Amino acid sequence: MSETTAQVWKDRYEIERPLGRGGMSAVFLAKDRQLLSKRVVVKVLLEEMNEDAWVRQKFFQEMEALARIDHPGVVGVLDTGQTPEGKQFLVMQYVEGQTLRSAIQPGGIDFTKAAGLIRQIGNALGAAHEAGVWHRDLKPENIMLQRSGNEDYAKLIDFGIAGIQNSQFTGEKTKIAGSLTYMAPEQFSGNPCAASDIYALGVVAYELLTGDPPFVASSMTHLVAEDLTMAMPRSRRQDLPEGAERSLLKALSFRPESRHTSVREFSDELYNALCNAGGAARRSGDEPARRTAAEPGALEMAHVLFTDLVGYSLLPMDRQKQCLAELQAAVRAAPRFRASEKSGDIITLPTGDGMALVFFGDPTAPAQCAVQLAAALKNNPHLKLRMGIHSGPVYRVADVNANANVAGGGINVAQRVMD
């Protein structure tokens, strides 16, 4: 197919223009005629790759990977089909914006902005890992920055060489694939794992914070001589917190078992270090250190549980007060709420007839809390509660009394879901 010839595939997708071309596939911008000309991305196997069994397997596995992952930080798959010539294609969500590469600046970007982006990427990768998917090709070019209103947030794209546990599409042995600068040593021996994504995120974070990758892009000597080829992060950016340097070096360990136990552990640890919380002393025993809030105005991904009492405005004032007190007691007793409050991963906002619980970190926290609340309120049948959940970007702000608050799409949509 000529990349300049407009075609309609599956009697639905009108091809507008090429967006890019890699070693295995080409990507096009298209209009979905069945969805009011909504823009989508169509990825099609190159003709010369259509007969390669491994490439075809990875193409179907990309569809499987995106179908498994349900997270706002990962591009969504919409459809699949074949071109008139019989070549397989995928239809994916169109992410309008720029890649993370455009955000990298000489000397590194602002710590607060970097912390928020790294944490967003870590949460998205964490969701992929929980679904049994390893990206294997994480790099700035495969991370989009999408703008919504005045907000930017990260979204992972291109799972074309992803590793998938218990895949429906098997048969071909894993090939060595990836982008040299971001590939973990074990990938070069054909043994990628979840820790390989931690390593790649470490390289991305290093580059975001210093402006340069830790290794020479065209060199493979770092695989056997790490101490000779890797510049210490603080030698490139002296104001980088020591805790952030330790976190980066751990993620970049050459042995997978020496890295963090999960990608979320790494991204949260680095986030805390960049927000001057990484070295906070633990208060007692195994109690986790409380997370220091990001500075007001910092963009973060939040997971919001919005609640209100049905018929609250019709109650006498004394009953309103009593019902709110009972709801608050049920919330405080919920194990998920207590755990998040203990670790400092929550902001609680009163709403008059209920409350909003803004969780940071674990995207399943609001759902867990909602289930626990529903169970607890079975003993209080007079309390009728509506709940809405949404994950999205928020800004930390301070209210008129200088109390912690948030604003942005994440909490606004949660309220609309409830309504």
C-alpha positions in Angstrom: 0.0 0.0 0.0 1.3 3.5 -0.8 1.6 5.5 2.3 0.1 8.5 0.5 -2.9 6.8 -0.9 -6.1 7.2 1.1 -7.8 3.9 1.8 -10.7 2.6 3.9 -10.0 -0.6 5.9 -12.7 -2.8 7.2 -15.3 -0.4 5.7 -14.6 1.8 8.7 -11.1 3.2 9.1 -10.2 6.0 6.6 -6.4 6.3 6.5 -5.3 9.9 6.6 -1.5 9.9 6.8 1.5 7.9 8.1 2.7 8.6 11.6 5.8 6.4 11.6 7.5 3.3 10.5 9.6 0.8 12.4 11.3 -2.5 11.7 8.2 -4.6 11.9 5.2 -2.3 11.3 3.9 1.0 10.0 1.6 3.3 12.0 -1.1 5.5 10.4 -3.5 8.2 11.6 -7.0 7.4 10.6 -10.7 8.4 11.0 -13.2 6.0 12.4 -16.3 6.5 10.2 -18.5 4.7 12.6 -17.6 7.0 15.5 -18.1 10.4 14.0 -14.7 10.5 12.4 -12.9 10.0 15.7 -9.2 9.9 15.2 -7.5 6.6 15.9 -4.1 5.0 15.2 -3.9 2.0 12.9 -0.8 -0.2 13.1 -0.2 -2.6 10.3 2.5 -5.3 9.7 5.0 -4.5 7.0 4.6 -6.7 3.9 8.1 -8.1 4.3 7.3 -9.1 7.9 3.9 -10.6 7.3 5.4 -14.1 6.9 7.8 -13.9 9.9 6.2 -16.2 12.5 7.8 -14.4 15.5 6.8 -11.0 14.2 3.2 -12.1 13.7 3.2 -13.6 17.2 4.4 -10.4 18.7 1.8 -8.4 16.8 -1.0 -10.5 18.2 0.6 -10.4 21.6 0.6 -6.6 21.5 -3.2 -6.7 21.0 -3.4 -9.2 23.9 -1.2 -7.0 26.1 -3.3 -3.9 25.6 -6.5 -5.8 26.0 -5.3 -7.1 29.4 -4.2 -3.7 30.8 -6.9 -1.3 32.0 -5.1 1.8 33.2 -5.3 5.5 32.2 -1.6 5.5 31.7 -1.6 2.9 29.0 -2.9 3.4 25.4 -6.1 1.4 24.7 -6.7 -1.1 22.0 -10.0 -0.7 20.1 -10.2 -3.2 17.2 -8.3 -5.5 14.9 -8.7 -6.6 11.3 -7.1 -7.2 7.9 -6.3 -4.8 5.1 -7.7 -5.6 1.6 -4.3 -7.2 0.9 -4.7 -9.5 3.9 -2.2 -7.8 6.2 -3.1 -7.8 9.9 -3.7 -4.4 11.6 -4.5 -3.1 15.1 -6.6 -0.1 15.9 -5.6 1.9 19.0 -6.4 5.0 20.9 -4.9 8.2 19.3 -2.9 10.0 21.9 -2.5 13.6 20.9 0.6 15.2 22.3 4.4 14.9 22.3 6.7 12.2 23.5 8.7 12.4 26.7 11.7 13.0 24.6 10.4 16.6 24.0 10.4 17.2 27.8 14.1 16.3 28.4 16.2 19.4 28.8 20.0 19.9 29.1 20.9 19.5 32.7 17.6 17.9 33.6 14.1 19.1 34.3 12.5 20.5 37.5 12.5 17.9 40.3 8.8 18.2 41.1 7.8 17.7 37.4 10.2 14.8 37.1 8.9 13.2 40.3 5.3 13.4 39.0 6.1 12.0 35.6 8.2 9.1 37.0 5.5 8.2 39.4 2.9 8.2 36.7 5.0 6.0 34.5 5.7 3.6 37.4 2.0 3.3 38.1 1.2 2.5 34.5 4.1 -0.1 34.3 2.9 -1.5 37.6 -0.6 -2.1 36.2 1.0 -3.8 33.2 3.1 -6.1 35.4 0.1 -7.0 37.5 -1.6 -8.1 34.2 1.4 -10.3 33.4 2.8 -7.9 30.7 6.4 -6.6 30.5 6.9 -3.7 28.1 10.6 -4.5 27.2 11.0 -1.4 25.1 10.5 1.5 27.5 12.1 4.7 26.3 11.2 8.4 26.0 9.9 7.8 22.5 7.4 5.3 23.8 6.0 7.5 26.5 3.5 10.2 25.3 2.7 13.3 27.2 -1.0 14.0 26.7 -2.5 17.4 27.5 -6.0 17.7 29.0 -7.0 21.3 29.6 -3.8 22.7 31.3 -2.7 19.3 32.5 -0.1 16.9 31.1 0.1 13.2 32.0 2.1 10.2 30.8 0.7 7.4 28.7 2.7 4.3 27.6 2.6 3.3 23.9 4.2 0.6 21.7 3.9 -2.8 23.4 5.1 -4.3 20.1 7.8 -6.5 21.7 6.1 -6.9 25.1 6.6 -10.1 27.1 3.4 -11.8 28.2 2.9 -14.4 30.8 0.6 -17.3 29.8 -0.1 -15.8 26.4 -2.7 -17.1 24.1 -0.2 -16.7 21.2 2.9 -18.9 21.7 5.2 -21.0 19.6 8.2 -18.9 18.7 11.2 -18.5 21.0 11.9 -15.0 22.4 14.3 -13.0 20.3 16.7 -10.4 21.6 15.0 -7.1 20.9 14.8 -3.6 22.3 16.6 -0.2 22.2 20.3 -0.5 23.1 20.5 2.3 25.6 17.5 1.2 27.6 18.0 -2.6 27.5 18.8 -4.4 30.7 21.8 -6.8 30.6 19.5 -9.8 30.9 17.7 -8.8 27.7 20.9 -9.3 25.7 20.9 -12.9 26.8 17.3 -13.4 25.8 16.0 -13.5 29.4 13.8 -10.4 29.9 11.7 -10.1 33.1 9.7 -7.6 35.0 12.9 -6.2 36.5 14.0 -5.3 33.0 11.4 -2.6 32.9 12.7 -1.3 36.3 16.1 -1.0 34.7 14.7 0.8 31.6 12.7 3.2 33.8 15.9 3.9 35.7 17.6 4.9 32.5 14.6 7.1 31.5 14.6 8.7 35.0 18.3 9.3 34.9 18.0 11.0 31.5 15.0 13.1 32.7 16.9 14.3 35.8 20.3 14.9 34.2 19.6 15.5 30.5 21.8 12.6 29.4 21.6 8.8 29.5 23.9 7.0 31.9 25.7 5.2 29.1 27.0 6.0 25.6 24.2 5.1 23.3 26.4 3.4 20.7 28.4 1.5 23.2 27.8 -2.0 24.7 30.9 -1.9 27.0 28.7 -0.9 29.9 27.5 -4.5 30.0 30.8 -5.6 31.4 32.4 -2.4 32.7 29.7 -0.5 34.5 32.1 1.4 36.8 34.1 2.6 33.8 31.3 3.9 31.6 28.5 5.1 33.9 28.7 8.7 35.3 27.3 9.0 38.8 24.0 11.0 38.7 25.2 13.7 41.1 28.3 14.3 39.1 26.1 15.5 36.3 23.6 17.3 38.5 25.0 18.4 41.9 21.7 19.4 43.4 20.2 16.0 42.9 19.2 14.6 46.4 21.5 11.7 47.6 18.4 9.6 48.1 17.5 10.0 44.4 21.0 9.0 43.3 20.8 5.8 45.5 17.4 5.0 44.0 18.7 5.4 40.5 21.8 3.3 41.0 19.7 0.5 42.6 17.3 0.5 39.6 20.3 0.4 37.3 21.9 -2.6 39.0 23.2 -5.1 36.5 21.7 -8.1 38.4 17.9 -8.1 38.3 17.7 -9.4 41.9 19.6 -6.4 43.1 17.0 -3.9 41.8 13.8 -2.9 43.5 11.2 -5.6 44.1 8.6 -3.8 41.9 8.5 -0.9 39.5 6.1 0.9 41.8 8.5 0.6 44.7 11.2 2.2 42.5 9.0 5.0 41.2 7.5 5.8 44.7 11.0 5.7 46.3 12.4 8.1 43.7 9.3 10.3 43.9 9.8 10.6 47.7 13.5 11.3 47.3 12.9 14.1 44.8 10.2 15.6 47.1 12.7 15.5 50.1 10.9 12.5 51.7 13.2 9.7 50.8 15.4 10.0 53.9 12.5 10.5 56.4 13.1 8.5 59.5 10.6 5.7 60.3 8.7 6.5 63.4 8.5 3.0 64.9 9.2 -0.6 64.1 7.9 -1.6 60.6 5.7 1.5 60.3 6.2 3.0 56.9 7.4 6.6 56.6 4.7 9.0 55.8 4.9 10.4 52.3 5.6 14.1 52.1 3.1 15.9 49.9 4.3 17.3 46.6 4.5 21.0 46.4 1.2 22.9 45.5 0.7 23.0 41.8 2.5 19.6 41.1 0.6 17.3 38.7 0.0 13.8 40.0 -2.2 10.8 39.3 -4.8 10.3 42.0 -7.4 7.7 42.6 -10.5 9.2 44.0 -13.5 7.8 45.9 -16.3 10.4 46.1 -19.2 9.7 48.4 -22.4 11.4 49.5 -25.4 10.5 51.6 -28.7 10.1 49.7 -31.5 12.4 51.0 -29.1 14.2 53.3 -30.6 17.7 52.6 -34.1 16.4 53.7 -33.0 15.3 57.1 -33.3 17.5 60.3 -30.0 19.2 61.2 -29.4 17.0 64.2 -29.9 13.9 62.1 -27.6 15.3 59.4 -24.8 15.6 62.0 -25.4 12.1 63.3 -25.4 10.5 59.9 -22.2 12.3 58.9 -20.6 11.2 62.1 -21.6 7.5 61.5 -20.2 7.7 57.9 -17.0 9.2 59.1 -16.6 6.5 61.7 -17.2 3.8 59.1 -14.6 5.4 56.8 -12.0 5.6 59.6 -12.6 2.0 60.5 -12.0 0.8 56.9 -8.7 -1.1 56.7 -7.8 0.4 53.4 -8.3 4.0 54.7 -6.3 3.2 57.8 -3.4 1.8 55.8 -3.3 4.8 53.4 -3.6 7.3 56.3 -0.7 5.6 58.0 1.5 5.8 55.0 0.4 9.4 54.1 -1.0 8.3 50.7 -4.4 10.0 51.2 -6.1 13.4 51.4 -9.6 13.5 52.9 -11.9 16.3 51.8 -15.3 17.1 53.4 -18.1 17.7 50.9 -21.0 18.7 53.1 -23.1 15.6 52.6 -20.2 13.2 52.4 -16.5 13.2 51.6 -13.9 12.7 48.9 -11.0 10.3 49.6 -8.1 11.1 47.3 -5.6 8.1 47.2 -2.1 8.3 45.8 -0.1 5.3 44.7 -2.2 2.2 44.6 -4.9 2.6 41.9 -7.1 -0.1 43.5 -7.3 1.7 46.9 -10.6 3.5 46.3 -12.3 0.3 45.1 -11.0 -1.6 48.1 -12.2 1.2 50.4 -15.6 1.3 48.6 -16.2 -2.5 49.1 -15.2 -2.2 52.8 -17.6 0.7 53.3 -20.4 -1.1 51.6 -19.9 -4.1 53.9 -19.7 -1.9 57.0 -22.9 0.0 56.2 -24.9 -3.1 56.0 -25.1 -2.6 59.8 -26.4 0.9 59.2 -29.2 0.4 56.7 -30.5 4.0 57.3 -27.3 5.3 55.7 -27.8 5.3 51.9 -24.5 6.1 50.2 -23.7 6.9 46.6 -20.1 6.4 45.5 -18.1 7.3 42.4 -14.5 6.3 41.5 -12.1 7.7 39.0 -8.4 7.8 38.4 -7.0 10.9 36.8 -4.5 13.9 37.1 -4.9 16.3 40.0 -3.0 19.3 41.3 -2.3 19.6 45.1 -3.5 23.0 46.3 -4.2 24.7 49.6 -7.7 25.9 50.5 -8.5 29.2 52.1 -7.5 27.8 55.5 -4.2 26.5 54.2 -5.4 22.9 54.4 -4.4 20.3 51.8 -6.7 20.1 48.9 -6.7 18.9 45.2 -8.1 20.2 42.0 -8.2 18.8 38.4 -9.8 16.3 36.2 -9.2 13.3 38.5 -11.6 14.6 41.2 -14.0 16.4 38.9 -14.8 13.2 36.9 -15.1 11.2 40.1 -17.9 13.5 41.2 -19.6 13.3 37.8 -19.4 9.5 37.9 -21.2 9.6 41.3 -23.8 12.1 40.1 
